[in-house]
Amino acid sequence: MAGDPRKDELSTDEARMVFSQLSDIGCKRVTISGGEPTTRNDWLQLIEASSSAGLKTAMITNGIGFDAQRAKMAKEAGLGLLVYSIAV
């Protein structure tokens, strides 16, 4: 999401349900990506929901505005891997 959410974009609760369903069918890992996932107000909640569902959670970000504080919050929410994308 960059700006206003799309009409078919998953809500936080819908994403929680998807993470739970993925775990139920044996999925082990999830990567949250986008666009830029940190433009969502609930990006930390998504990490926490995925991790709480028992999924190893990674995220791909462009890194803009991703400082030490955000990294700490993401780790505390359960993020196991952070990948920065670089456009050249």
C-alpha positions in Angstrom: 0.0 0.0 0.0 1.3 3.4 -1.0 -1.3 5.9 0.1 -4.8 4.7 0.2 -5.5 1.0 0.4 -6.8 -0.8 -2.6 -10.4 -2.0 -2.4 -9.2 -5.6 -2.5 -6.3 -5.2 -0.1 -6.3 -7.5 2.9 -7.2 -6.0 6.2 -5.1 -6.8 9.3 -7.6 -9.4 10.4 -7.8 -11.0 7.0 -4.0 -11.2 6.9 -4.0 -12.9 10.4 -6.5 -15.5 9.0 -4.2 -16.1 6.0 -1.2 -16.6 8.2 -3.1 -19.0 10.4 -4.4 -21.0 7.4 -0.8 -21.1 5.9 0.4 -22.5 9.2 -2.4 -25.1 9.3 -1.5 -26.4 5.9 2.2 -26.8 6.8 3.7 -23.6 5.5 6.9 -22.8 7.4 8.1 -19.5 6.0 6.5 -16.2 4.9 8.0 -13.2 3.3 6.2 -9.9 3.6 6.9 -7.6 0.6 5.1 -5.1 -1.5 5.3 -2.4 -2.8 6.8 -1.2 0.4 5.3 -3.1 3.4 6.2 -0.4 5.9 3.8 2.0 4.3 1.1 0.0 6.0 0.2 1.3 9.4 -0.1 -2.3 10.6 3.2 -3.7 9.3 4.4 -4.6 12.8 1.1 -6.3 13.5 1.5 -8.3 10.3 5.0 -9.5 11.4 3.6 -10.4 14.9 0.6 -12.2 13.4 2.8 -14.3 11.1 5.3 -15.1 13.8 2.5 -15.9 16.3 1.1 -18.4 13.7 4.4 -20.2 13.9 5.8 -19.0 10.6 9.4 -17.9 10.1 8.9 -14.4 8.9 11.0 -12.3 6.6 10.4 -8.9 5.1 11.7 -7.1 2.0 11.9 -3.4 2.3 13.5 -0.5 0.3 15.0 0.6 3.6 13.9 4.2 3.4 13.2 5.3 6.9 14.1 1.9 8.3 16.4 2.9 11.2 17.7 1.0 14.2 14.5 1.7 16.2 12.3 0.1 13.5 14.7 -2.8 13.2 14.4 -3.4 17.0 10.6 -3.2 16.8 10.5 -5.6 13.9 12.8 -8.1 15.7 10.7 -7.9 18.9 7.5 -8.5 16.8 9.1 -11.7 15.5 10.9 -10.8 12.3 13.7 -13.3 11.5 15.1 -11.9 8.3 15.2 -8.5 6.8 16.2 -8.0 3.1 16.8 -4.6 1.5 16.0 -4.2 -2.2 18.2 -2.0 -4.3 17.1 -0.7 -7.6 19.9 0.2 -10.0 
